[in-house]
Amino acid sequence: MSKLFQKRILNLRKYLKNPNEAALLTNDVNIGYFTGFFRSEGYLLVTCESAFLLVDFRYYESACQRAKGCEVVCFKSISECIKEIIGKNGVELVSAEAENLTVSRFGFLKKKLIEVNAELTADGTLDKHIGEIRVVKDKTELEKIASAQKIAEQAYLQMLSEVRPGVTEKELAARLEFYMKQRGAEDVSFDLITISGKKTSLPHGVPSDNIIRRGDFLTCDFGAVYEGYHSDTTRTVAVGSASEEMREIYEIVLKAQLAALEKIKAGVPCSEVDKTARVIIKDAGYGDYFGHSTGHGVGLDIHERPFVSAKSKEILKEGMVITDEPGIYLPGKFGVRIEDMVCVTGNGYHNFVDLPKELIII
């Protein structure tokens, strides 16, 4: 396992152009990706020769046990610790992540590094480099995502067996979360969506004390976290019965979802996958009711590159993990979303989701 993180840090080190440069990471998720140690509230400082995970007393013992491919340093003052390491290693230019560093923190560190004749920059290029590394998943990552998905599916099926008129949306969300954690999930991927009836027209509706009623759609958007990696799936089912309009909308969304799936393979633009689903829904007369992108990347973050949208410039690569989740949302009536999470392959995709997609009436 240590070799895996050493390889990742070597890939990060490719960003450094000269021996006197260093990279400074402050994003906890990125630090976890490169060291295997999450929840640090510390920094990762990578030079051309070494990597230092900087944590305070609260995390030092745990970091020493779990962090790989780096030297763990316990600091009392983070700025003084960085200054000392930079001075000892002859670093003159430090590139920091831009997305996770506040303006005030950047200004403070910049002044501190001037004291050791070093310059601090944060122009977004390091963030882009890290994004390029993380966007393609390795075997270990894919295995963890698959485990997260398996946990989520088993929990969902148990929860689904308990759906009946009279149960509240909040009850279902609580049961789903409990069943995931009971099966080994560290956490849920996001605030679980278990919404019913007219609320299913809200793409990110919040579970409430609303009671499930016969004839309702029930939309469940759910995911589990396993060893830092997320899963993401949505299914829409009918409770007791479904009207002709409900069945019609469901079939349109399913057709769009399946068509987008068939478009997925390495070399295809993300925008083409989005277009494939969007055209079907538009041609059916519901284009105005599909307002979000068709999908997004999943990994250590629930939403990460690549983004499967009309504006995306990215090309699918083997090893990317994305969702395929078109939907139709009719205000005041109901909504339908069907979502799979897949790994892009050279000639198609591997679907992590093993749940039926035909309309289920429970």
C-alpha positions in Angstrom: 0.0 0.0 0.0 2.9 2.4 0.7 4.1 2.0 -2.9 0.7 3.2 -4.1 1.0 6.5 -2.2 4.6 6.9 -3.2 3.5 6.6 -6.8 0.8 9.2 -6.2 3.3 11.6 -4.7 5.6 11.0 -7.6 2.8 12.1 -9.9 2.2 15.1 -7.8 5.9 15.9 -7.9 5.8 16.1 -11.7 4.2 19.6 -11.2 7.5 20.9 -9.8 9.8 22.2 -12.6 12.9 22.9 -10.6 14.7 21.5 -7.5 14.0 24.7 -5.6 10.2 24.4 -5.9 7.6 22.8 -3.6 3.8 22.2 -3.6 1.6 23.0 -0.6 -1.7 21.2 -0.2 -4.4 22.3 2.2 -7.4 20.4 1.0 -8.1 17.5 3.4 -9.4 15.3 0.6 -6.4 15.8 -1.6 -4.1 15.3 1.3 -5.9 12.0 2.0 -5.5 10.9 -1.6 -1.8 11.4 -1.6 -1.0 10.1 2.0 -4.0 7.8 3.0 -4.6 10.0 6.0 -7.9 11.9 6.0 -9.4 14.4 8.5 -6.0 16.0 9.3 -6.7 19.7 9.2 -3.1 20.0 8.3 -0.9 20.7 5.3 1.1 18.5 2.9 4.3 20.0 1.7 6.0 18.2 -1.2 9.5 19.1 -2.4 11.5 17.5 -5.1 13.0 15.1 -2.6 10.6 14.7 0.3 7.0 14.9 1.4 5.9 16.2 4.8 2.5 15.8 6.4 2.1 18.6 8.9 -0.4 18.0 11.7 -0.9 19.3 15.2 -0.8 17.3 18.4 -4.4 16.1 18.1 -3.7 14.1 14.9 0.0 13.2 15.3 -0.3 9.7 16.7 -3.0 8.7 14.3 -1.1 10.2 11.3 2.1 8.3 12.3 0.1 5.1 12.2 -1.8 5.6 9.0 0.0 8.1 6.7 2.0 6.6 3.9 4.8 7.9 1.6 5.6 10.9 3.7 7.2 12.1 6.9 4.8 13.2 9.6 5.7 16.4 11.4 3.9 17.7 14.5 3.7 21.5 14.5 2.9 24.1 17.2 2.8 26.9 14.6 2.1 25.9 11.0 3.7 28.9 9.5 6.9 28.5 11.5 6.9 24.8 10.6 6.6 25.5 6.9 9.3 28.2 7.1 11.7 25.8 8.8 11.2 23.0 6.2 11.5 25.4 3.3 14.6 26.9 4.7 16.3 23.5 5.3 15.4 22.3 1.8 16.5 25.4 -0.1 13.0 26.0 -1.5 12.5 29.3 -3.2 9.0 28.9 -4.8 6.0 27.3 -3.1 2.8 26.7 -5.1 -0.3 26.3 -3.1 -3.8 25.1 -3.9 -5.9 28.1 -4.8 -9.4 26.6 -4.3 -8.9 25.8 -0.6 -6.8 28.8 0.6 -8.5 32.0 1.8 -7.2 35.3 0.8 -6.3 36.2 4.4 -4.4 32.9 4.9 -2.6 33.3 1.6 -1.5 36.8 2.5 -0.3 35.7 6.0 1.7 32.7 4.6 3.2 34.8 1.8 4.6 37.3 4.3 6.0 34.5 6.4 7.8 32.9 3.5 9.4 36.1 2.5 11.3 35.9 5.7 13.2 32.9 4.3 13.4 34.4 0.8 10.7 32.1 -0.6 7.7 33.2 -2.8 4.2 31.8 -2.4 1.9 31.5 -5.4 -1.7 30.2 -5.8 -2.7 30.6 -9.4 -4.8 27.4 -9.8 -2.3 25.4 -11.8 -1.6 23.1 -8.9 -5.3 22.5 -8.5 -5.6 21.6 -12.2 -2.6 19.2 -12.0 -4.1 17.4 -9.0 -7.4 17.2 -10.8 -5.8 15.5 -13.7 -4.3 12.9 -11.4 -7.5 12.2 -9.5 -9.9 12.1 -12.4 -8.7 8.7 -13.5 -9.2 6.0 -10.8 -6.8 3.2 -10.1 -7.7 -0.3 -9.2 -7.7 0.3 -5.5 -10.1 3.3 -5.9 -12.5 1.3 -8.1 -12.6 -1.5 -5.5 -13.5 1.0 -2.8 -16.2 2.7 -4.9 -17.6 -0.8 -5.7 -17.7 -1.6 -2.0 -19.5 1.7 -1.2 -22.1 0.9 -3.9 -22.7 -2.6 -2.6 -23.3 -1.3 0.9 -25.7 1.4 -0.4 -27.7 -1.0 -2.5 -28.1 -3.6 0.2 -29.3 -0.9 2.6 -31.7 0.6 -0.1 -33.3 -2.8 -0.8 -33.9 -3.3 2.9 -35.4 0.1 3.3 -37.5 -0.4 0.2 -39.1 -3.5 1.6 -40.4 -1.3 4.5 -42.0 1.4 2.3 -45.7 1.5 2.8 -48.4 4.2 3.0 -48.2 6.0 6.4 -44.4 6.0 6.7 -42.8 9.4 6.6 -40.0 10.6 4.3 -37.8 11.3 7.3 -38.3 7.8 8.7 -37.1 6.3 5.4 -34.1 8.5 5.3 -33.2 7.6 8.8 -33.6 3.9 8.2 -31.6 4.1 5.0 -28.7 5.8 6.7 -28.8 3.3 9.6 -28.8 0.3 7.3 -25.8 1.7 5.4 -23.8 2.3 8.6 -24.8 -1.1 9.9 -23.2 -2.6 6.9 -19.9 -0.8 7.2 -20.4 2.7 5.7 -18.3 5.4 7.3 -21.0 7.9 6.4 -23.6 8.8 3.8 -22.3 10.4 0.6 -24.7 13.4 1.1 -27.9 14.3 2.8 -30.1 11.4 1.6 -33.1 12.2 -0.6 -36.2 10.2 0.1 -39.1 12.4 -1.1 -42.5 11.5 -2.3 -45.6 12.8 -4.2 -45.4 16.4 -5.5 -42.0 16.9 -3.8 -40.4 14.5 -6.3 -40.5 17.5 -8.7 -37.7 19.0 -6.6 -34.3 17.6 -7.8 -32.8 18.0 -4.4 -35.8 17.9 -2.2 -35.4 17.5 1.5 -37.1 14.6 3.4 -39.8 15.9 5.8 -42.6 14.6 7.9 -44.7 14.1 4.8 -46.5 10.8 4.8 -46.0 8.3 1.9 -49.4 7.8 0.2 -50.7 5.3 -2.3 -50.3 6.6 -5.9 -47.1 8.6 -5.0 -43.8 8.5 -6.7 -41.0 7.9 -4.2 -37.5 9.2 -5.3 -34.5 7.9 -3.4 -31.1 9.5 -4.2 -28.6 7.8 -1.9 -24.9 6.9 -1.5 -22.5 5.5 1.0 -18.9 6.3 1.9 -16.4 3.5 2.2 -12.8 4.2 3.1 -13.2 7.8 1.9 -14.9 6.9 -1.5 -18.5 7.7 -2.4 -21.3 6.0 -4.3 -24.3 7.7 -5.9 -27.5 6.2 -7.2 -31.1 7.3 -7.7 -34.2 5.2 -8.2 -37.8 6.3 -8.5 -40.6 3.9 -7.6 -44.4 4.1 -7.4 -46.3 3.3 -4.2 -49.3 1.1 -4.8 -50.2 2.4 -8.2 -49.0 4.7 -11.0 -51.1 6.9 -13.4 -50.6 6.8 -17.1 -48.9 10.1 -17.0 -46.5 8.8 -14.4 -45.7 5.8 -16.5 -45.2 7.8 -19.6 -42.7 10.2 -17.9 -40.9 7.3 -16.4 -40.4 5.6 -19.7 -39.1 8.8 -21.3 -36.5 9.2 -18.6 -35.5 5.6 -18.8 -35.1 5.8 -22.5 -32.8 8.8 -22.1 -30.8 7.2 -19.3 -30.2 4.0 -21.3 -29.3 5.9 -24.5 -26.7 8.0 -22.5 -25.3 4.8 -21.1 -24.8 3.4 -24.5 -22.9 6.5 -25.5 -20.4 6.1 -22.7 -16.9 4.9 -23.6 -13.3 6.3 -23.7 -12.8 9.0 -26.3 -16.4 10.3 -26.3 -16.9 14.0 -25.2 -18.8 14.4 -22.0 -21.0 16.9 -23.8 -22.1 14.2 -26.3 -23.3 12.0 -23.4 -25.3 14.9 -22.0 -26.7 15.7 -25.5 -27.8 12.1 -26.0 -30.1 12.1 -23.0 -31.2 15.7 -23.4 -32.3 15.3 -27.0 -34.6 12.4 -26.1 -36.3 14.4 -23.4 -36.5 17.5 -25.5 -38.0 15.6 -28.4 -40.6 14.2 -26.1 -41.7 17.7 -25.2 -40.1 18.0 -21.8 -36.8 19.8 -22.5 -37.8 22.6 -20.2 -38.2 20.2 -17.3 -34.7 18.8 -17.4 -32.6 21.6 -16.0 -29.4 19.9 -14.6 -26.5 18.2 -16.2 -26.7 14.5 -17.1 -23.9 13.5 -14.8 -20.7 14.1 -12.8 -17.6 12.4 -11.6 -17.6 10.5 -8.3 -14.7 9.5 -6.0 -13.3 11.0 -2.9 -15.8 13.8 -3.5 -19.4 13.2 -4.4 -19.2 15.8 -7.2 -15.9 16.0 -9.0 -14.5 15.9 -12.5 -15.5 15.1 -15.1 -18.8 16.9 -15.4 -21.2 15.5 -17.9 -22.8 18.6 -19.1 -23.5 20.5 -22.3 -20.7 23.0 -21.5 -18.1 20.4 -20.7 -14.9 20.3 -22.8 -13.6 17.0 -21.3 -13.2 13.8 -23.1 -14.0 10.5 -21.3 -11.0 8.4 -20.4 -10.7 4.8 -19.3 -10.9 4.7 -15.5 -13.1 7.8 -15.0 -16.2 7.2 -12.8 -19.3 9.2 -13.7 -23.0 9.2 -13.1 -25.8 9.0 -15.7 -28.9 10.7 -14.2 -31.3 12.4 -16.5 -34.7 13.5 -15.1 -38.0 15.2 -15.7 -39.5 17.4 -13.0 -43.1 18.7 -13.4 -43.8 21.4 -10.9 -46.8 20.7 -8.7 -47.1 17.1 -10.0 -44.1 14.8 -9.7 -40.6 14.1 -10.9 -38.6 11.1 -12.1 -34.8 10.6 -12.0 -32.9 7.4 -12.7 -29.2 7.3 -11.9 -26.4 4.8 -12.4 -22.7 5.2 -11.5 -20.3 3.7 -14.0 -16.6 3.3 -14.8 -15.6 4.3 -18.3 -13.8 1.5 -20.2 -12.1 1.4 -23.6 -15.2 0.0 -25.4 -18.0 1.1 -23.0 -18.5 1.1 -19.3 -18.8 -1.0 -16.2 -21.9 -0.3 -14.2 -21.4 -0.4 -10.5 -25.2 -0.4 -10.0 -27.0 -3.7 -9.8 -30.6 -2.5 -9.3 -33.5 -2.9 -11.7 -34.6 0.1 -13.7 -38.0 -0.8 -14.9 -40.8 0.9 -13.0 -41.4 -0.8 -9.8 -44.7 -0.5 -8.0 -44.5 -1.5 -4.3 
